[in-house]
Amino acid sequence: MAGKISMGARREVLSAVMERYRSAKRAEKGRILDELCATTGWHRKHAVRALRRRAPVGPGAVEAARERKRRYGAPIKDAVTALWEASDRVCGKRLKVMIPDLAAGARATWPIAAWPSGP
C-alpha cells in the first residue's frame, strides 16, 4: 500500500493519528508508529518527525515561522544597530568583542539615552 497512497491521503492519516500519538504512552507510541509506517510507507524517523510537528500543513500552504520572544526593547536594539553601523556592519562574533570600545566612544559622541552605564 506504500506506493499507492497520495500525499493528501498521507496528510489526512497523519492528522488523524497525531492527537492519539501525543497522548499515548511509550509502548502505544511504538504501535502507532508501526501502523503509520505500514500505511504511508514512511521510515520510522520521518514518521516520528511528522508526528511531532505542530500541525500538518495543507497542500499549497506554508507553515508560518514562530516568532521568538524579544529579549531587548527598541532602545537597546537601536543602540546596538547604531554600533553595528559604526563598525561598518561587522559580523556578530567580532561586534561582541568591539562593543565596549564602540560604546565608550559612542556615549561621548552620540546623545542616546539608551546607552547602558558602565565600562
C-alpha positions in Angstrom: 0.0 0.0 0.0 3.0 2.3 0.4 3.3 3.4 -3.2 -0.4 3.7 -3.8 -1.3 6.4 -1.3 -1.4 10.0 -2.3 0.3 12.8 -0.4 -3.1 14.3 0.5 -4.2 11.0 1.9 -0.9 10.8 3.9 -1.6 14.2 5.4 -5.2 13.1 6.4 -3.8 9.9 8.0 -1.2 11.9 9.8 -3.7 14.5 11.2 -6.0 11.6 12.3 -3.1 9.8 14.2 -1.3 12.9 15.6 -3.5 13.6 18.6 -3.7 9.9 19.5 0.2 9.7 19.3 0.7 12.7 21.5 -1.5 11.4 24.3 -0.2 7.8 24.1 2.3 6.1 26.4 5.6 4.9 25.1 4.6 1.3 24.2 1.5 2.6 22.4 3.5 5.1 20.5 5.6 2.3 19.1 2.4 0.5 17.8 1.1 3.8 16.4 4.4 4.3 14.6 4.4 0.8 13.1 0.8 1.3 11.9 1.6 4.7 10.3 4.8 3.4 8.6 2.9 0.5 7.2 0.1 2.8 5.9 2.2 5.6 4.5 5.4 3.8 3.5 7.5 6.3 5.5 10.6 5.4 7.5 10.1 5.5 11.3 12.3 8.5 11.8 10.3 10.5 9.2 7.1 9.4 10.8 8.3 10.5 14.3 9.3 13.9 13.0 6.0 14.3 11.2 4.0 13.4 14.3 6.0 15.8 16.5 5.4 18.8 14.2 2.9 21.4 15.4 0.2 21.0 12.8 0.0 19.4 9.4 0.1 21.9 6.6 -2.5 21.7 3.8 -1.5 21.5 0.1 0.0 24.7 -1.1 0.0 26.3 2.4 3.2 27.4 4.1 3.7 26.9 7.8 4.3 30.3 9.5 7.6 30.6 11.4 7.2 31.0 15.1 8.4 34.4 16.4 10.8 34.4 19.3 10.1 36.4 22.4 12.2 39.6 22.2 15.0 39.9 24.7 15.7 43.6 24.4 13.4 46.5 23.8 13.6 49.0 20.9 16.0 51.4 22.6 18.6 48.7 23.1 18.1 47.4 19.6 18.6 50.9 18.2 21.8 51.3 20.2 23.2 48.0 19.0 22.2 48.8 15.4 24.0 52.1 15.7 27.1 50.4 17.0 26.9 47.8 14.2 26.6 50.6 11.6 29.5 52.4 13.1 31.7 49.3 12.9 30.9 49.0 9.2 28.5 46.1 9.7 31.0 43.7 11.1 29.8 40.2 11.9 28.2 39.5 15.3 31.2 37.5 16.6 33.6 40.4 16.1 31.0 43.0 17.1 30.6 41.4 20.5 34.3 42.0 21.2 34.2 45.5 19.9 31.1 46.7 21.7 32.9 48.0 24.9 35.2 50.2 22.8 32.5 51.4 20.5 30.1 52.1 23.3 32.7 54.2 25.2 33.2 56.4 22.2 29.5 56.4 21.3 28.5 57.6 24.8 30.7 60.7 24.4 29.7 61.4 20.8 26.0 60.5 20.4 23.3 61.7 22.7 21.4 58.5 23.1 19.6 57.9 26.4 19.6 54.1 25.9 23.4 53.7 26.4 23.9 51.4 29.3 26.1 52.8 32.0 29.4 51.0 32.9 32.8 50.4 31.3 
